């Protein structure tokens, strides 16, 4: 199979994981791909009872993203994939975010798209994507 030079390894891994998840059809996993809104340029993601907003953002290379928890419960925000959290390690510095607290990611220095989710509740409303440009 020929893979175009402009397709990143991380995108191929994400695509393979998504295809695998759909093909397996396992009911034991609650991890569901989020329905992403149109990407916006911001460095703040707000968590409320309704989910993360915006769930699809664009940031400049080297930026940090601030996660603000306005929900009444804690959220454990980490990088995809679940449960390894290896795609975008700077996101893992957010980790457990108590209600009313804010925490920044590490510097997002590699140009790529990083998925994130709540490790303790992988419902689609707690998932999103950060694209580093």
NORJO-V834884 format. One line per field, one symbol per residue. psi: psi as a letter, one per 40 degrees, with the letter a starting at -180 (. if undefined). burial: 1 if it has 9 or more other ideal C-beta (glycine too) atoms within 8 Angstrom, else 0. A space follows every 50 residues. Layout:
BEGIN
psi = ???
burial = ???
END
This chain:
BEGIN
psi = hhhidehiddddddddddddddddfheehehhhihhihiihifhhhhide aihiehihiiheiihhhhheieiiighiiiihedfedgdddeedbhhihe ihhiiihgehhahhiiihdegfideeiahhhh.
burial = 00000000011111001100100000000000010100110000101000 11111110101011111110100011111111001011011111101000 001111010001111111100111011111110
END
